[in-house]
Amino acid sequence: MTDTETATAPAVPTDRTAAPKPSSIKMTARDVNVFYGQTHAIKDVSIDVDLENVTAFIGPSGCGKSTFLRTLNRMNDTIAIAKVTGDITLDGEDVYAPEMDVVQLRARVGMVFQKPNPFPKSIFENVAYGPRIHGLAASKQALEQIVEQSLKRAGLWEEVKDRLSDSGTALSGGQQQRLCIARAIAVDPEVILMDEPCSALDPIATAKIEELIHALRGKYAIVIVTHNMQQAARVSQKTAFFHLGNLVEYGETSEIFTNPHEERTKDYITGRYG
Ligand SMILES: Nc1ncnc2c1ncn2[C@@H]1O[C@H](COP(=O)(O)OP(=O)(O)OP(=O)(O)O)[C@@H](O)[C@H]1O
């Protein structure tokens, strides 16, 4: 059954992981607009991203979830016709300031994409590349330690520790996605943005990524775009609902799914439109 076929809102887990924690604000967005030529894709969006809570972005196809996610680490800079206005900060620093080093920013605010995209290099090199170019390891041993710790944090170490020189592209889809998460973790990020990270994965691989998101909660601020409302309910403590480029409602996930304030949110989570 797909989300659009469900007649009721997804159940929110009642275990402790679902409860939001008091949090410090890691990123802020104020009055953010994004234009692709004449298309006004994001309209006056303001939001705070917590460190301790996982934030899910949900909404129907084309509502601007990915576009807004990409404003947080300036990935839209790579799209020639994209224009971003408004203010975005990371620990109070202006992300769009001319002096902001974008390579450094994207290490601090890492990204995991819909389709796993390991480099056509060894498992070790996939993880070692970032720390090496950012000068994070003083020695070969230090680099090996970073690789091991990142693979452990990404829940992949046990599966790959005996074949670190195999190609990253030879792993299964779910393993490749965890490798991409290890690659993001290796440069010691503060925020991890995930753009539908499970959409190309089977249910078992998806469950592993969801467990991993739980385990990483609080170590990094995590924002996940998902089409799957059950997934949003399972992995996040805060949910933002987007519709036609507007942020319609943002709040605690349990509240959004059980007691939404806006009619459009209610219609979406009960599957009245998709
Ligand atoms: N590179 C681009 N060039 C031009 N328009 C774009 C580009 N990327 C997105 N858009 C437009 O911006 C709007 C928002 O798209 P976006 O991909 O952010 O939505 P989404 O909610 O993530 O959709 P989906 O869930 O289908 O991935 C849409 O109208 C889309 O057509």
The ligand as a Tripos MOL2 file, in Angstrom:
@<TRIPOS>MOLECULE
LIG
   31    33     1     0     0
SMALL
NO_CHARGES

@<TRIPOS>ATOM
      1 N1         17.2080   22.1980  -11.6070 N.pl3     1 LIG1
      2 C1         15.9880   22.7170  -11.7220 C.ar      1 LIG1
      3 N2         15.6960   23.5500  -12.7260 N.ar      1 LIG1
      4 C2         14.4640   24.0950  -12.8550 C.ar      1 LIG1
      5 N3         13.4330   23.8410  -12.0200 N.ar      1 LIG1
      6 C3         13.6590   22.9960  -11.0090 C.ar      1 LIG1
      7 C4         14.9410   22.3880  -10.7850 C.ar      1 LIG1
      8 N4         14.8620   21.5880   -9.6990 N.ar      1 LIG1
      9 C5         13.6020   21.7000   -9.2400 C.ar      1 LIG1
     10 N5         12.8700   22.5430  -10.0260 N.ar      1 LIG1
     11 C6         11.4610   22.9120   -9.8270 C.3       1 LIG1
     12 O1         11.3070   23.4310   -8.5090 O.3       1 LIG1
     13 C7         10.1130   22.9240   -7.9060 C.3       1 LIG1
     14 C8         10.4550   22.1510   -6.6390 C.3       1 LIG1
     15 O2         11.1700   20.9740   -6.9890 O.3       1 LIG1
     16 P1         11.8580   20.0280   -5.9110 P.3       1 LIG1
     17 O3         12.6040   18.9760   -6.6540 O.co2     1 LIG1
     18 O4         12.5890   20.8380   -4.9370 O.co2     1 LIG1
     19 O5         10.5780   19.4130   -5.1950 O.3       1 LIG1
     20 P2         10.4560   18.1270   -4.2750 P.3       1 LIG1
     21 O6          9.3870   18.4430   -3.2910 O.co2     1 LIG1
     22 O7         11.7820   17.7500   -3.7510 O.co2     1 LIG1
     23 O8          9.9330   17.0580   -5.3250 O.3       1 LIG1
     24 P3         10.1070   15.4570   -5.3480 P.3       1 LIG1
     25 O9          9.4650   14.9770   -4.0980 O.co2     1 LIG1
     26 O10         9.3550   15.0480   -6.5750 O.co2     1 LIG1
     27 O11        11.5810   15.1780   -5.4110 O.co2     1 LIG1
     28 C9          9.4080   22.0870   -8.9710 C.3       1 LIG1
     29 O12         8.4980   22.9170   -9.6400 O.3       1 LIG1
     30 C10        10.5440   21.6980   -9.8940 C.3       1 LIG1
     31 O13        10.0870   21.4860  -11.1920 O.3       1 LIG1
@<TRIPOS>BOND
     1     1     2 1
     2     2     3 ar
     3     2     7 ar
     4     3     4 ar
     5     4     5 ar
     6     5     6 ar
     7     6     7 ar
     8     6    10 ar
     9     7     8 ar
    10     8     9 ar
    11     9    10 ar
    12    10    11 1
    13    11    12 1
    14    11    30 1
    15    12    13 1
    16    13    14 1
    17    13    28 1
    18    14    15 1
    19    15    16 1
    20    16    17 2
    21    16    18 1
    22    16    19 1
    23    19    20 1
    24    20    21 2
    25    20    22 1
    26    20    23 1
    27    23    24 1
    28    24    25 2
    29    24    26 1
    30    24    27 1
    31    28    29 1
    32    28    30 1
    33    30    31 1
@<TRIPOS>SUBSTRUCTURE
     1 LIG1         1 GROUP 0 **** ****
